[in-house]
Amino acid sequence: MDPFNTMLSKRLESIKKEGLYRRTLPFAHRESAYISFQGKKYLNLSSNDYLGLASNKKLLLDFYKQLEKTNCLEKFSPGAGASRLMTGNSKLYQDLEDQLASLYKRERCLIFNSGYHINIGILPSLASKKDLIVADKLCHASLIDGMRLSRADVLRYRHNDYDHLEEILRKKRTAYEQVFIVTESIFSMDGDTADLRKIVALKKEYAGTLLVDEAHAVGVTGEKGLGLSEEHKVVSDIDLFVGTFGKAYGSQGGFTVCSVPVAEYLINTSRSLIFTTGLPPVTLHWLSFVLKQIKSMHDARKKVRVLAQKLRDSLREEGLQTDGSTHIIPVLIGDSQKTFNLAQALQKRGYWVTAVRPPTVPAGTARLRLSISAAMQWQELADLPGHIVDCLGENI
């Protein structure tokens, strides 16, 4: 083996010893909340398909029935063929962006290829070396990468500690032209929520620009599924609203709703939008199709809330450490290897549970991350806390 690959092999061995080794697996997706791996069926607790749309067979059949009645190249083509600024744009993009802008009562919407594309594209484009970014300590990796790519100074406030945020703003605001306040609404690994009303108040007091990543909230939170900002009644106060289609929408892509100048500036300067092939027409057509469903899926959203609370209560009754208040439920273990072994033990019992380990979460806080879907039933979840306790008792 050559020196380069020998070096990488040694590094991989170190990763394995620390219990941090990862690999990709060939899953088969089934109807409802199940997946298959190597011929065995599992309840899928590691999916972000919160409303069960991606696994809804009837909905998919209804969608593809349109093939018989429409121009298949215009709406069902599997590829855009070029970037949006070349020939990869289409009326499907415009229609979907118009629908989302109207739904959020904002001037413009701009669609990117993923939430990651948005988060590595917005801040580097909008924040200059004369600006400051102040972000929650537990912001998603994509936001952290966007901050690193920007030329702005970056400071992090303690997770959900708004006194600390205000202290930073009070001391630093006047030294910068713009200050960007950045947070998730529902935090992806902890399942807890930001107090968007408090953050909006600070944004206004210190003349800031607020970016809220609602990736894990759109579709599943709020009366119409607009996100936590709808629930907190602050949608119009968020300058850069970020949502994704890869979770509750059961597809791929992401969007930001914003002002006209922001959208036009991003079209002209955001590298992650300019230099990538556009989304396939079939994806855009699906998103318009499910958007009409999501607005009225009140029962599904309520079901997710009820299931999540019942499971969280049941975990606590078993003496397990959990946190948060949403459809993302962490079960805190601590040690990475122990968490990995626990996940494998649960998989043997028919639950596809993933171990979340550093660097995804801080060192010493490895956990199981349980995601609830409207496709699930309580009887499928009821025994899970007991299984976790049993597996932990096996000295894994």
Secondary structure, 3 states (H helix, E strand, C coil): CCHHHHHHHHHHHHHHHCCCCCCCCCCEECCCCEEEECCEEEEECCCCCCCCCCCCHHHHHHHHHHHHCCCHHHHHCCCCCCEHHHHHCCHHHHHHHHHHHHHHCCCEEEEECCHHHHHCCHHHHHCCCCCEEEEECCCCHHHHHHHHHCCCEEEEECCCCHHHHHHHHHHHHHHCCCEEEEEECECCCCCCECCHHHHHHHHHHCCCEEEEECCCCCCCCCCCCCCHHHHCCCHHHCCEEEEECCCCCCCCCEEEEECHHHHHHHHHHCHHHHCCECCCHHHHHHHHHHHHHHCCCHHHHHHHHHHHHHHHHHHHHCCCCECCCCCEEEEEEECHHHHHHHHHHHHHCCEECEEECCCCCCCCCEEEEEECCCCCCHHHHCCHHHHHHHHHHCCC
